[in-house]
Amino acid sequence: MSQGQDQTLKFISNEYLKEFIKILPEVIDFEIDENTEIEILTEEQIVIEPSLYRPDFIARVGDIILMLEFQSTFVGTMDKKRFKSYIANFDLKNNDENRKIIFAVISTAENFKFAEYRINDWDLFTFPIISLYNENVGEIISNIKEKINNQESFDDKELIEFALTPIMHRSREKIVNQFKQNVELMNQINYDNNHIRDSTYGIAILLSNMYFTADDPMRKEIQGDYMMKVDCISEAIQDSYDEGEIKGEIKMVVNLFNSGKLTAEDTASELLSLNCKPKMISNVTGLSENKINKIKNQK
């Protein structure tokens, strides 16, 4: 999970998260309605050691802990061991109230099924692998284009399905192309408010963090497109300056980072020198605001 993923989740509203969870199959058995409280816990999970990672998404949904892991390859034995460690680590360090924990994998590689990992004759770890593969992606995109052309409004479910369309494909080529197509469409949507807009691009960037590894050049290319075209970065930069002036130096630094010529830490240092706010720098680099503040204090 990338360092910026937790920050991205903060852009996604609770209402959006509820609609996203409703899309999951009924096999994830719990009720959710307008009164259900959701609290993102991913960032708060205590990790026992650096080599033990946490799942991509953890939330308290009412009285249940929901864990989701995104997987673009087939789930193997080592994956199953890792998933079991997620649950054990969270249950030991963070689950003082002994809430029920539900774990599931969202996969672009496999069809829906239950996976099992047996430690011994009586200890069996079972979890669902959920496929969002959808042969009707074209219809979803056509509906988005039609509503854009007619200047119609969108409901949350439509925008969530739209944001999820990249992982409704199987092949990498189609997933990449869908990410790129969505960048252009997102910028044409007339959002009812900034929260809805932020939630839509928040899900898109979250998915790109999950699908592409940190060293994948396509990740920087895709996220660079989102950052510059969906206005999430431009507006954050505007907040840092009177009258929304975007200085050429900032654009240059962001472009150097997106092209892989600057590390996240060096980019943060440069942008701090240009008086950019930690929130904006976090959006650009994927570093947490805590990490950025530490870099600031070292200057």
Buried (B, 14 or more C-beta within 10 A) or exposed (E): BBBBBBBBBBBBBBBBBBBBBEEBEEEBEBEBEEEBEBEBBBBEBEEEEEEEBBBBBBBBBBEBBBBBBBBBEEBEEEBBEBBBBBBBBBBEEBBEEEBEBBBBBBBBBBEEEEBEBEEEEEEEBEBBBBBBBBEEBEEBBEBBEEBBEEEEEBEBEBBBBBBBBBBBBBEEEBBBEBBBBBBEBBEEBEBEEEBBBBBBBBBBBBBBBBBBEEEEEBBBBBBBBBBBBBBBBBBBBBEBBEEEEBBEEBBEBBEBBBEEEBEBBBBBBBBBEBEBBBBBBBBBBBBBBEBBBEBBEEE
